[in-house]
């Protein structure tokens, strides 16, 4: 660990502790800037290989950055003292494909056969965008990012299939080109956008009504820019219907100790 990284890693540790103690329960966009954030999927072991294959077939939507050992709720390779039962601001619990509850920890739901997957998140490139003077609108407005279920199909794997969920950030066309150039350097955070402009062509009819997260303002002369999103597995899980599955609530991520620069391509 470099001396320059030490203050950030102290910040990520303290933020996870705040989440664990329920002092922070909101979205994580804009927090611990410079650290990788992760989407989370937790499944029984007999579903894990199929989901791993789904991620491998859909690396843009589901870029794997960590997988736990069976039954192990710690991921030391992603950060100091990470506990997957407590360190996410809000969890969604699915049974047979239906969301049945949300909760702030899952200690009493954890099973000895569970496997935790952590996928890269577009929140991780928001720092680079902000440094370039392209601060995402959701950060400017202090809300969760807008997320939509598109008509872009994923590649099926066994029982897992569904359409791609995308995040949206509006930019003027010249700034959109620069945003594309910047985010291309972050393949583990979904990389370059999948689409920009004409949301109807990817099945999105009303930007003011996201399927997840919050709406943001789109100003005159701006175009919507859409990136793949790690909420995509939640659509596939809804279709696959495992007996139990636990995910993060959209926008409320796992904060890791991995620096976003460690996962960028220069």
Secondary structure, 3 states (H helix, E strand, C coil): CCHHHHHHHHHHHHHHHHHHCCCCCCCCCCCCCCEEEEEEEEEEHHHHHHHHHHHHHCCCCCCEEEECCCCCCECCCCCCCCECCCCCCCEEEEECCEEEEEECCCHHHCCCCEEEEEEECCHHHHHHHHHCCCCCHHHHCCCCCEEEEEEEECCCECCECCEEEEEEEEEEHHHHHHHHHHHCCCHHHCCCCCEECCHHHHCCCCCCCCCECCCCCCCCCEEEEEEECCCHHHHHHHHHCCCCEEEECCCCCEEEEEEHHHHCCC
